[in-house]
Amino acid sequence: YKVRVITGKESRSGTTANVTLTIYGQNGRSQTFPLKHKNESFKKGSENIFFVTAEDLGNISNIKIAHDDQGKNPSWFLEMIIIEESGTGKIFRFPCGDWISSDDGGKTFRYLSP
């Protein structure tokens, strides 16, 4: 799967936390993937691309995106995640448009549906 992660353009929207992704489909769920680059990822207004390998999950029903709330600026404004199936080219869009943050009693994970 090709995974595109789009961080919002709001002030301080990037994150220093470690981000993970789990994909759920009609045939089961994937492992939890750490989304990490050699270079710094998830900067304000950025689009990061990752490639993850999983069994055929069928049609994707939802995803869990999470972070470990670590680093100098762990709060994160996630705009959207787009997942493309490598074999079929089928695209699933998961809009978020919100903060993933423990600030003000928030949560460091979200379940998103296409």
C-alpha distances in whole Angstrom, upper triangle without the diagonal:
4,6,10,13,16,19,22,25,28,30,29,25,23,23,24,23,20,17,15,12,12,10,13,13,16,15,15,13,11,13,13,12,14,13,15,16,19,21,21,18,19,22,24,22,20,16,14,10,8,6,5,6,8,10,10,10,12,12,11,14,14,13,15,15,18,20,23,26,27,28,30,28,26,26,23,23,19,19,16,12,10,7,6,5,5,8,10,9,10,10,11,13,14,18,19,22,24,25,23,26,29,32,34,33,29,26,24,21,20,18,17,17,15
4,7,10,13,16,20,22,25,27,26,23,21,21,22,21,19,16,15,12,13,12,15,15,18,18,18,16,14,15,15,12,14,12,14,14,17,18,19,16,16,19,21,19,16,13,10,7,6,5,7,9,11,14,14,14,15,15,13,16,15,14,16,15,18,20,23,25,26,26,29,26,24,24,21,21,17,17,14,10,8,6,5,7,7,10,12,9,10,9,10,12,13,16,18,20,22,23,22,25,28,30,33,32,28,26,23,21,20,19,17,17,16
4,6,10,13,16,19,22,24,23,19,18,18,19,18,16,13,12,10,11,10,14,15,18,19,18,16,13,14,13,11,12,9,12,13,16,17,17,13,13,16,18,16,14,10,8,6,5,6,7,11,12,15,15,15,16,15,13,15,13,11,13,12,15,16,19,21,22,23,25,23,21,21,17,17,14,14,11,7,6,5,7,9,10,14,14,12,12,10,10,10,11,13,15,17,19,19,18,21,24,27,29,28,25,22,20,17,16,16,14,15,14
4,6,10,13,16,19,21,20,17,15,16,18,18,16,13,13,11,14,13,16,18,21,22,21,19,17,18,16,14,14,10,12,13,16,16,15,12,11,13,15,13,10,7,6,5,7,9,11,14,16,19,19,18,19,18,15,17,15,13,14,12,15,16,20,21,22,22,24,21,20,19,16,15,11,11,8,6,5,6,8,12,13,16,17,14,14,11,10,10,10,12,13,15,17,18,17,20,24,25,28,28,24,22,19,17,16,16,14,15,14
4,7,10,13,15,18,16,13,12,12,15,14,14,11,11,10,13,14,17,19,22,23,22,19,17,18,16,13,13,9,11,12,16,15,13,10,8,11,12,10,8,6,5,6,8,11,13,16,18,21,21,20,21,19,16,17,15,12,13,10,12,13,17,18,19,19,21,18,16,15,12,11,8,8,6,5,7,9,12,15,16,20,20,17,17,13,12,10,10,10,11,12,13,14,13,17,20,22,24,24,21,19,16,15,14,15,13,15,14
4,7,9,12,15,14,11,10,12,15,15,15,13,14,14,16,17,20,22,25,26,25,22,21,21,19,17,16,13,14,14,18,16,14,10,8,9,9,7,6,4,7,9,12,15,17,20,22,25,24,23,24,22,19,20,17,15,15,12,14,15,18,18,20,20,20,17,16,15,11,9,6,5,5,6,8,11,14,18,19,23,22,19,18,15,14,11,10,10,10,10,12,13,13,16,20,21,23,24,20,19,17,16,15,16,14,16,15
4,7,9,11,10,7,7,9,12,13,14,12,14,15,18,19,22,24,27,29,27,24,23,23,20,18,16,13,14,15,18,15,13,10,6,7,6,5,5,6,8,12,14,17,19,23,24,27,27,26,27,25,21,22,19,16,16,13,14,14,17,16,17,17,17,14,13,11,8,6,5,5,7,9,12,15,18,21,23,26,26,23,22,19,17,14,13,11,10,9,10,10,11,13,17,18,20,21,18,17,15,15,14,16,15,17,17
4,6,9,9,6,8,11,14,15,17,15,17,18,21,21,24,26,30,31,30,27,26,26,23,21,20,17,18,18,21,19,16,13,9,9,6,5,7,9,12,15,18,21,23,26,27,30,30,28,29,27,23,23,20,18,18,15,16,16,19,18,19,19,18,14,14,12,8,5,6,5,8,11,14,17,20,24,26,29,28,25,24,20,19,15,14,11,10,7,8,9,11,14,17,17,19,21,18,17,16,16,15,18,16,18,18
4,7,8,6,8,12,15,17,19,18,21,21,24,25,28,30,33,35,34,31,29,30,26,25,23,20,20,20,22,19,16,14,11,9,5,4,8,11,14,17,20,24,26,29,31,34,34,32,33,30,27,27,24,22,22,19,19,19,21,20,21,20,18,15,16,13,11,8,9,8,12,15,17,21,23,27,28,32,31,28,27,23,22,19,17,15,13,10,11,12,14,16,19,19,21,23,20,20,19,19,19,21,20,22,22
4,6,5,9,12,15,17,20,19,21,22,25,26,29,31,34,36,35,32,31,31,27,26,24,21,22,22,24,21,18,16,13,11,7,8,11,14,17,20,23,26,28,31,33,36,36,33,34,32,29,28,25,23,22,19,19,18,21,19,20,19,17,14,14,12,10,7,10,10,14,17,20,23,26,30,31,35,34,31,30,26,24,21,19,16,14,10,10,10,13,14,17,16,18,20,17,18,18,19,19,21,20,23,23
4,5,8,11,14,16,20,19,23,24,27,29,31,34,37,39,37,34,33,32,29,27,25,22,22,22,24,21,17,16,13,11,8,10,13,16,18,22,24,28,30,33,35,38,38,36,37,35,32,31,28,26,24,21,20,19,21,18,19,17,15,12,13,11,10,9,12,13,17,20,23,26,29,32,34,37,37,34,33,29,27,24,22,19,17,14,13,11,14,14,17,15,17,20,18,19,18,20,20,24,23,26,26
4,6,8,11,13,16,16,20,22,25,27,30,33,36,38,35,32,31,30,26,25,22,20,19,20,21,18,15,14,11,9,7,10,12,15,17,21,22,26,27,31,33,36,36,35,36,34,31,30,27,24,22,19,18,16,17,15,15,13,11,8,10,8,8,8,11,13,17,19,22,25,28,31,33,36,36,33,33,29,27,24,22,19,17,14,13,11,12,12,15,13,16,18,16,17,16,18,19,22,22,25,26
4,7,10,12,14,14,17,18,22,23,26,29,32,34,32,29,27,27,23,22,19,17,17,18,20,17,14,12,9,7,5,8,10,13,14,18,20,23,24,28,29,33,33,31,32,30,27,27,23,21,19,16,15,14,16,14,15,14,13,9,9,7,5,5,8,10,13,15,18,21,24,28,29,33,33,30,29,25,23,20,18,16,13,11,10,8,10,10,14,13,16,18,15,15,14,15,16,19,18,22,22
4,7,9,12,12,15,17,20,22,25,28,32,33,31,27,26,25,21,19,17,14,14,14,16,14,10,8,5,4,4,8,8,11,12,15,17,21,22,26,27,31,31,30,31,30,26,26,23,20,18,15,14,12,14,12,13,11,11,8,8,7,5,7,8,11,13,15,18,20,23,26,28,31,32,29,28,25,23,20,18,17,14,13,12,10,11,11,14,15,18,19,16,16,14,15,16,19,19,22,23
4,5,8,9,13,15,19,21,24,27,31,32,29,26,24,22,19,17,14,12,12,13,15,13,10,8,6,7,8,11,11,13,13,16,17,20,21,24,26,29,30,29,31,30,26,26,22,19,17,13,11,9,10,9,9,8,8,6,5,6,5,8,10,13,15,15,19,21,24,26,28,31,32,29,29,25,24,21,19,18,15,15,13,10,10,10,12,13,17,18,15,14,11,13,15,18,19,22,23
4,7,9,13,16,19,22,26,29,33,33,30,26,24,22,19,17,14,12,11,12,13,12,8,8,8,9,11,14,13,15,14,17,17,20,21,24,26,30,31,30,32,31,28,28,24,21,18,15,13,9,10,8,7,5,6,5,5,8,8,12,13,16,18,18,21,22,26,28,29,32,33,31,31,28,26,24,22,21,19,18,17,14,12,12,14,15,18,19,17,16,13,15,17,20,21,25,26
4,6,10,13,16,20,23,26,30,30,27,23,21,19,16,14,11,11,10,13,14,14,11,10,9,11,13,16,15,16,15,17,17,19,19,23,24,27,29,27,30,29,26,26,22,18,16,12,9,6,6,5,5,5,8,7,5,8,8,12,13,16,17,17,20,21,24,27,28,31,32,30,30,27,25,23,20,20,18,18,16,13,11,10,12,14,17,17,15,13,10,12,15,18,19,23,24
4,7,10,14,17,20,24,27,27,24,21,18,16,12,11,7,8,8,11,13,13,11,9,10,13,15,18,16,16,14,15,14,17,16,19,20,24,26,24,27,27,23,24,20,17,14,11,8,5,6,8,7,8,12,11,8,11,11,14,14,17,17,16,19,19,22,24,25,28,30,28,28,25,23,22,20,20,18,19,18,15,12,12,14,17,20,19,17,14,11,12,14,17,18,22,23
4,7,11,14,17,20,24,24,21,18,15,14,10,9,6,6,7,11,14,14,12,9,9,13,15,16,15,14,12,13,12,14,14,17,18,21,23,21,24,23,20,20,17,13,11,7,6,4,7,9,10,12,14,13,10,11,10,12,11,14,14,13,15,16,19,21,22,25,26,25,24,21,19,18,16,17,15,17,15,13,11,12,14,17,20,19,16,13,10,9,12,14,15,18,20
4,7,10,14,17,21,20,18,14,12,10,6,5,4,6,9,12,15,16,15,12,12,16,18,19,17,16,13,13,11,13,11,14,15,18,19,18,21,20,17,17,14,10,8,6,5,6,9,12,13,15,18,16,13,14,13,15,13,16,14,12,15,14,17,18,20,23,24,23,22,20,18,17,15,17,15,18,17,15,12,14,16,19,22,20,17,14,11,9,11,12,13,16,18
4,7,10,13,17,17,15,11,9,8,6,5,7,7,11,14,17,18,17,14,14,17,19,19,17,15,13,13,11,12,10,12,12,15,16,14,17,17,13,14,11,7,6,5,7,9,12,15,16,19,21,19,16,16,14,15,13,15,13,10,12,11,14,15,17,20,21,20,19,17,14,14,12,14,14,17,17,16,13,16,18,21,23,22,18,15,12,10,10,10,11,13,15
4,7,10,14,14,11,7,6,6,5,6,9,10,14,17,21,22,21,18,17,21,23,23,21,19,16,15,13,13,10,11,10,13,14,11,14,14,11,11,9,6,5,7,9,12,14,17,19,22,25,23,19,19,18,18,16,17,15,12,13,12,14,15,17,19,20,19,18,16,14,15,13,16,15,19,19,18,15,18,20,23,25,23,20,16,14,11,11,9,11,12,14
4,7,10,11,9,6,5,8,8,9,12,13,16,19,23,24,23,20,19,23,24,24,22,19,17,16,13,13,10,11,9,11,11,8,11,10,7,8,6,5,7,9,12,15,18,21,23,25,28,26,22,22,20,20,17,18,14,11,12,9,12,12,14,16,17,16,15,13,11,12,11,15,15,19,19,20,18,20,22,25,27,25,22,19,17,13,12,10,10,10,12
4,7,8,6,4,6,10,10,12,16,16,20,23,27,28,27,24,23,26,27,27,25,22,21,19,17,16,13,13,11,11,11,7,9,9,6,6,5,6,8,11,14,18,20,23,25,28,31,28,25,24,22,22,19,20,17,14,14,12,14,13,16,17,17,18,15,14,12,14,12,16,17,20,21,22,19,22,24,27,28,26,23,20,18,15,13,10,10,10,11
4,5,5,6,8,12,14,15,19,19,23,25,29,30,29,26,25,29,30,29,27,24,23,21,19,17,15,14,11,10,9,5,6,5,4,5,7,9,12,15,18,21,24,27,29,32,34,32,28,28,25,25,22,22,18,16,15,12,13,12,15,15,15,16,13,13,11,14,14,17,19,22,23,25,23,26,27,30,32,30,26,23,22,18,16,13,12,11,11
4,6,8,11,15,17,19,22,23,26,29,33,34,33,30,29,32,33,32,30,27,26,24,22,20,18,17,13,12,9,6,5,6,7,7,10,12,15,18,21,25,27,30,33,35,38,35,32,31,29,28,25,25,22,19,18,15,16,14,17,17,16,17,15,15,14,16,16,20,22,25,26,28,26,29,31,34,35,32,29,26,25,21,19,16,15,13,14
4,7,10,13,16,18,21,23,26,28,32,33,33,30,30,33,34,34,32,28,27,24,22,20,17,15,11,9,7,5,5,8,9,10,12,14,16,19,22,25,28,31,33,35,38,36,33,32,30,30,27,27,24,21,19,16,17,14,17,16,16,18,16,17,16,19,19,22,24,28,29,30,27,30,32,35,36,34,31,27,26,23,21,18,18,16,17
4,7,10,13,15,19,20,24,27,30,32,31,28,28,31,33,32,30,27,25,23,21,19,16,14,10,9,9,6,8,10,9,10,11,12,13,17,19,22,24,27,29,32,35,33,30,30,28,28,25,26,22,20,19,16,17,15,18,18,18,20,18,18,16,19,18,22,23,26,27,27,25,28,29,32,33,31,28,24,23,20,18,15,16,15,17
4,7,9,11,15,17,20,23,26,28,28,25,24,28,29,29,27,24,22,20,18,16,13,12,9,9,9,7,10,11,9,10,10,9,10,13,15,18,21,24,26,29,32,30,26,26,24,25,22,23,20,17,17,14,16,14,17,18,18,19,18,17,15,17,16,20,20,24,24,24,22,24,26,29,31,28,25,22,20,17,16,13,14,14,16
4,6,8,12,14,17,20,23,25,25,22,22,26,28,27,25,22,20,18,15,13,10,9,6,7,9,7,11,13,10,12,11,10,10,12,14,17,19,22,24,26,30,28,25,25,23,24,21,22,19,16,16,13,15,13,15,16,18,18,17,17,15,17,16,20,20,24,24,24,21,24,25,29,31,28,25,22,20,16,16,14,15,15,17
4,6,10,12,15,18,21,23,23,21,21,25,27,27,25,23,20,18,15,13,10,9,8,10,12,11,15,16,14,15,14,11,11,12,13,15,17,20,22,24,27,26,23,24,22,24,21,23,21,17,18,15,17,16,17,19,21,21,20,20,18,20,18,21,21,25,25,24,21,23,24,27,30,27,25,21,18,16,16,15,17,18,19
4,7,9,13,16,19,21,20,18,18,22,24,25,22,20,18,16,13,13,10,11,10,13,15,14,17,18,15,16,13,10,9,9,10,11,13,17,18,20,24,23,19,20,19,21,18,20,18,15,17,15,17,17,18,21,22,22,21,20,18,19,17,20,19,22,22,21,17,19,20,24,26,24,21,18,15,13,14,13,15,17,19
4,6,9,12,15,17,17,15,15,19,22,22,20,17,14,13,10,10,7,9,10,13,15,15,18,18,16,17,15,11,10,10,10,11,13,16,17,19,22,21,18,19,18,19,17,19,17,14,15,13,16,16,17,19,21,20,20,19,17,18,17,19,19,22,21,20,17,19,21,24,27,25,22,19,16,14,15,15,16,18,19
4,6,10,12,14,14,12,13,17,19,20,18,16,13,13,10,11,9,12,13,17,19,18,21,22,19,20,17,14,12,10,10,9,11,14,14,16,19,18,15,17,16,18,16,19,17,15,16,15,18,18,19,22,24,23,23,21,20,19,18,20,19,21,21,19,16,18,19,22,26,24,21,18,15,13,15,16,17,20,21
4,7,10,12,11,9,10,13,16,17,14,12,9,9,7,9,9,12,14,18,20,19,22,22,18,20,17,14,12,10,10,10,12,14,14,15,18,17,15,16,14,16,14,16,15,12,14,13,16,17,18,21,23,21,21,19,18,17,16,18,17,19,19,18,15,17,19,22,25,24,21,18,15,14,15,16,17,19,20
4,7,8,8,7,9,12,16,17,14,13,9,10,8,11,11,15,17,21,23,22,25,25,22,24,21,17,16,13,13,11,13,15,14,14,17,16,15,17,15,17,16,18,17,15,16,16,18,20,20,23,25,23,24,22,21,20,19,21,20,21,21,19,17,19,21,23,27,26,23,21,17,17,18,20,20,23,23
4,5,7,6,10,12,16,16,13,12,9,9,8,11,13,16,19,23,24,24,27,27,24,26,24,20,19,16,16,15,16,18,16,16,18,17,17,19,17,18,17,19,18,16,17,17,19,21,20,24,26,23,24,22,22,22,21,22,22,23,23,21,20,21,24,26,29,29,26,24,20,20,21,23,23,25,25
4,7,8,12,14,17,18,15,15,12,12,12,14,16,19,22,26,28,28,30,31,28,30,27,24,23,20,19,17,18,20,18,16,18,19,18,21,19,21,20,22,22,20,21,21,22,24,23,26,29,26,28,26,26,25,25,26,25,26,26,24,23,24,26,28,31,31,29,26,23,23,25,26,26,29,29
4,6,10,11,14,16,12,13,10,12,13,15,18,21,24,28,29,29,32,31,29,30,28,24,23,20,19,17,18,19,17,15,17,16,17,19,17,19,19,20,20,19,21,21,23,25,24,28,30,27,28,26,26,25,24,25,24,24,24,23,21,22,25,26,30,30,28,26,22,23,24,26,26,29,29
4,7,7,11,13,11,12,10,12,13,17,18,22,25,28,30,29,32,31,28,29,26,23,21,18,17,15,16,16,14,12,13,13,13,15,14,16,16,18,18,18,20,21,23,25,25,29,30,28,28,26,25,24,23,23,21,21,21,19,18,19,21,22,26,27,24,23,19,20,22,24,24,27,27
4,6,9,11,8,9,7,9,11,14,16,20,22,26,27,26,28,28,24,26,23,19,18,15,14,13,15,15,14,13,14,13,12,14,11,13,12,14,15,14,16,17,20,22,22,26,27,25,25,22,22,20,19,19,18,18,18,16,15,17,20,21,24,25,22,20,17,17,19,21,20,23,23
4,7,8,6,7,7,10,12,16,17,21,23,26,27,26,28,27,23,24,21,18,17,13,13,11,14,14,14,13,14,11,11,11,8,9,9,11,12,12,14,16,19,22,23,27,27,24,24,21,20,18,16,16,15,14,14,13,12,14,17,18,22,22,19,18,15,15,16,18,18,21,21
4,6,5,8,9,13,15,19,21,24,27,30,31,30,31,30,27,27,24,21,20,16,16,14,16,15,15,13,13,11,11,11,9,10,10,12,14,15,17,19,22,25,26,30,30,27,27,24,23,20,19,18,16,15,15,14,14,15,18,19,22,23,21,20,17,18,19,21,21,23,24
4,6,9,11,15,17,21,23,27,29,32,32,31,32,30,27,28,24,22,21,17,17,16,18,17,17,15,15,12,12,11,9,8,10,10,13,15,17,20,23,26,27,31,31,28,27,24,23,20,18,17,15,13,13,12,14,15,18,18,21,23,20,20,18,19,19,21,20,23,23
4,7,10,13,17,20,22,26,28,31,31,30,31,29,26,26,24,21,21,18,19,18,21,20,20,19,18,15,16,14,11,10,10,9,11,13,15,18,21,24,25,29,29,25,25,21,21,18,17,15,14,12,14,14,15,17,21,21,23,25,22,21,20,20,19,21,20,22,21
4,6,10,13,17,19,23,25,28,29,28,29,27,24,25,23,20,20,17,17,17,20,19,20,18,18,16,16,15,12,11,10,10,11,12,14,16,18,22,22,26,26,23,23,20,19,17,16,15,15,14,15,15,16,18,22,22,25,26,23,22,20,19,19,21,20,22,21
4,7,10,14,16,20,22,25,25,24,25,24,21,23,20,18,18,15,17,17,20,20,21,20,21,18,17,17,13,12,10,10,9,9,10,13,15,18,19,22,22,19,19,16,16,14,14,14,14,14,16,16,17,19,23,24,27,27,24,22,20,19,19,20,18,19,18
4,7,10,13,17,19,23,23,23,24,23,20,22,20,17,17,14,15,15,18,19,19,19,20,18,17,17,14,14,12,12,11,10,11,12,14,17,17,21,21,18,19,16,16,15,15,15,16,16,17,17,17,19,23,24,27,27,24,22,19,18,18,19,18,20,19
4,7,10,14,16,20,20,20,21,21,18,21,19,16,17,15,16,17,20,21,22,22,23,21,20,20,17,17,14,14,12,10,10,10,11,13,13,17,18,15,16,14,15,14,15,16,17,18,20,20,19,22,25,27,30,30,26,24,21,19,19,20,18,19,18
4,7,10,13,17,17,18,19,19,17,19,18,15,15,14,15,16,19,21,21,21,23,22,20,21,18,18,15,16,14,11,11,10,11,12,12,16,17,15,16,15,15,15,15,17,18,20,21,21,19,22,25,27,30,30,26,24,20,19,19,19,18,19,19
4,7,10,13,15,15,17,18,16,19,18,15,16,15,17,18,21,23,24,24,27,25,23,24,21,22,19,19,16,13,12,10,10,10,9,13,15,13,15,14,15,16,17,19,20,23,24,24,22,25,28,30,33,32,29,26,23,21,20,20,19,20,19
4,7,10,12,12,15,16,14,17,16,13,14,14,16,17,20,23,23,24,27,26,23,24,22,22,19,20,17,14,13,10,11,10,10,13,15,14,15,15,15,16,17,20,21,23,24,24,22,25,27,30,33,31,28,25,22,19,19,18,18,19,19
4,7,9,11,14,15,14,17,17,15,16,16,18,20,22,25,26,28,30,29,27,27,25,26,23,23,20,17,15,12,12,10,9,12,14,15,15,16,16,18,19,22,23,26,27,27,25,27,30,33,35,34,30,27,24,22,21,20,20,20,20
4,6,7,11,13,12,15,15,13,15,16,18,20,23,26,27,29,32,31,28,28,26,27,23,24,21,17,16,13,13,10,11,12,14,15,15,16,16,18,18,22,23,26,27,27,25,28,29,33,35,33,30,26,24,21,21,19,19,19,19
4,6,9,12,12,15,16,15,17,19,21,24,26,29,30,32,35,34,31,31,29,30,26,27,23,20,18,15,14,11,12,12,14,16,15,17,17,20,20,24,25,29,30,30,28,30,32,35,38,35,32,29,27,23,23,20,20,20,20
4,6,9,10,13,15,15,17,19,22,25,28,31,32,34,37,35,32,32,30,30,26,26,23,19,17,13,13,9,10,10,11,13,13,14,15,18,19,23,25,28,29,30,28,31,33,36,38,36,33,29,27,24,23,20,19,18,18
4,6,7,9,11,12,14,17,20,23,26,29,30,33,36,33,30,30,28,27,24,24,20,17,16,12,12,10,12,12,12,14,12,14,13,16,16,20,22,25,27,28,26,29,30,34,35,33,30,26,25,21,20,17,16,15,15
4,6,9,12,13,16,19,22,26,28,31,33,35,38,36,33,32,29,29,25,25,21,18,16,13,12,10,12,12,11,13,11,12,12,15,16,20,22,26,27,29,27,30,32,35,37,35,31,28,27,23,21,18,17,15,14
4,6,9,12,15,18,21,25,28,30,33,35,37,34,31,30,27,26,23,22,18,16,14,11,11,10,13,13,11,12,9,10,9,12,13,17,19,23,25,27,25,29,31,34,35,33,29,27,26,22,19,16,14,12,11
4,6,8,12,14,18,21,24,27,29,31,33,31,28,27,24,23,19,19,15,13,11,9,10,10,13,14,13,13,10,10,7,10,10,14,16,20,21,23,22,25,27,30,31,29,26,23,22,18,16,12,11,9,8
4,7,11,14,17,21,24,26,29,31,33,30,27,26,23,22,19,19,15,13,13,12,13,13,17,18,16,16,13,12,9,11,10,13,15,19,20,22,20,24,26,28,29,27,24,21,21,17,14,10,9,6,7
4,7,10,13,17,20,22,25,27,29,27,23,22,20,19,16,16,13,11,12,11,13,14,18,19,18,18,15,13,9,10,8,11,12,16,17,18,17,20,22,24,26,24,20,17,17,13,10,7,5,4,7
4,6,10,13,17,19,21,24,26,23,20,19,17,17,13,14,12,9,11,10,13,14,17,19,19,18,16,14,10,10,8,11,11,15,15,16,14,17,19,22,24,22,18,15,14,10,8,6,5,7,9
4,6,10,13,15,18,21,23,21,17,16,15,15,12,14,12,11,13,13,16,17,20,22,22,21,19,17,14,13,10,12,11,15,14,14,11,14,16,19,21,19,15,12,10,7,6,4,6,9,12
4,7,11,13,15,17,20,17,14,13,11,12,10,12,11,9,12,13,16,18,20,23,23,22,20,17,15,13,10,12,10,13,12,12,9,12,14,17,19,18,14,11,9,6,6,7,8,11,13
4,7,9,12,14,17,15,11,11,10,12,11,14,13,12,16,16,20,21,23,26,27,25,24,21,18,17,14,15,12,15,13,11,8,9,11,14,17,15,12,9,6,4,6,9,11,14,17
4,6,8,11,13,12,8,9,9,12,11,15,15,14,18,18,22,24,25,29,29,28,27,24,21,20,17,17,15,16,14,12,8,9,10,13,16,15,12,9,6,6,10,12,14,18,20
4,5,9,12,11,8,10,11,15,15,18,19,18,21,22,25,27,28,31,32,31,30,27,25,24,21,21,18,19,17,14,11,10,10,13,16,15,13,10,7,9,13,15,18,21,24
4,7,9,8,5,7,9,13,14,18,19,19,23,24,27,29,31,34,35,33,32,29,27,25,22,21,18,19,16,12,9,7,7,10,13,13,11,10,7,10,13,17,19,23,25
4,7,8,6,9,11,15,16,20,21,21,25,25,29,31,32,35,36,34,34,31,29,27,24,24,21,21,19,15,13,11,11,13,16,16,15,13,10,13,17,20,22,26,28
4,6,6,9,12,15,17,20,22,22,25,27,30,32,33,36,38,35,35,32,30,28,26,25,22,22,20,16,14,12,13,14,18,18,17,16,13,16,19,23,24,28,30
4,6,9,12,15,17,21,23,24,27,29,32,34,35,39,40,37,37,34,32,29,27,26,23,22,20,16,15,13,13,13,17,18,17,17,15,18,21,24,26,29,31
4,6,8,11,14,17,19,21,24,26,29,32,33,37,37,35,34,31,29,26,24,22,19,18,16,12,12,10,11,11,15,16,15,15,13,16,18,22,23,26,28
4,6,10,12,16,18,18,22,24,27,29,31,34,35,33,32,29,26,24,21,20,17,17,14,10,9,7,9,10,13,14,12,12,9,12,15,18,20,23,25
4,7,10,13,15,17,21,23,26,29,31,34,34,32,31,27,25,22,19,18,14,13,11,7,6,5,7,7,11,12,10,10,8,11,13,17,18,21,23
4,6,10,12,13,17,19,23,26,28,31,31,28,27,24,21,19,16,14,11,10,8,5,5,6,10,10,13,14,11,11,9,10,12,15,15,19,20
4,6,9,12,15,18,22,25,27,30,30,27,26,22,20,16,14,12,9,7,5,4,6,8,12,12,14,15,12,12,11,12,12,14,14,17,18
4,6,8,12,15,18,21,23,27,26,23,22,18,16,13,10,8,6,6,6,6,7,10,14,15,17,17,14,13,11,11,10,12,11,14,15
4,7,10,14,17,20,23,26,25,22,20,17,14,11,9,6,5,4,7,9,10,14,17,18,20,20,17,16,15,14,12,14,11,13,13
4,7,10,13,17,19,22,21,18,17,13,11,7,6,4,5,7,9,11,12,16,19,20,22,22,18,17,16,14,12,12,9,11,10
4,7,10,13,16,19,18,15,14,11,8,6,5,6,8,10,12,14,13,17,20,22,24,24,20,18,16,14,12,11,9,10,9
4,7,10,13,16,15,12,10,7,6,5,6,8,11,13,16,17,17,21,24,26,28,27,23,21,20,17,15,14,11,11,9
4,7,9,12,12,9,8,6,5,7,8,11,14,16,19,20,19,23,26,28,30,29,25,23,21,18,16,14,12,12,10
4,6,9,8,6,6,4,6,9,11,14,17,20,22,24,23,26,29,32,34,33,29,26,24,21,20,18,15,15,12
4,6,6,5,5,7,8,12,14,17,20,23,25,27,25,29,32,34,36,35,31,28,26,23,21,19,17,16,14
4,6,6,8,10,12,15,17,20,23,26,28,29,28,31,34,36,39,38,34,31,29,26,24,22,21,20,18
4,6,8,11,14,17,20,23,26,28,31,32,31,34,37,39,42,40,37,34,32,28,27,25,23,21,19
4,5,9,12,15,18,21,25,27,30,32,31,34,37,39,41,40,36,34,32,29,26,24,22,20,17
4,6,10,13,16,19,22,24,27,29,28,32,35,37,39,38,35,32,30,27,25,23,20,19,16
4,7,10,13,16,20,22,25,27,27,30,33,35,37,36,32,30,28,25,23,20,17,15,12
4,7,10,13,16,19,21,24,23,27,30,32,34,33,29,27,25,22,20,18,15,13,10
4,7,10,13,16,19,21,20,24,27,29,31,30,26,24,22,19,16,14,11,9,6
4,6,10,12,15,18,18,21,25,26,28,27,23,21,20,17,15,13,9,8,5
4,7,10,12,14,14,18,21,23,24,23,20,18,17,14,11,9,6,6,5
4,6,9,12,13,17,20,21,22,22,18,17,16,14,11,11,7,8,7
4,5,8,9,13,16,17,18,18,14,13,13,11,8,9,7,9,10
4,7,10,13,16,16,17,18,14,14,14,13,11,13,11,13,13
4,7,9,13,13,14,14,11,11,12,11,10,12,11,14,15
4,6,9,9,11,12,8,9,9,10,9,13,13,16,18
4,7,9,11,11,7,6,5,6,7,11,12,15,18
4,5,8,8,5,5,5,8,10,14,15,19,21
4,6,6,4,5,6,9,12,15,18,21,24
4,5,6,8,9,12,14,18,20,23,26
4,6,9,11,14,16,19,21,24,27
4,7,10,12,14,17,19,23,26
4,7,9,10,14,16,19,22
4,5,7,11,13,17,20
4,7,11,13,17,20
4,7,10,13,16
4,6,10,13
4,7,10
4,7
4
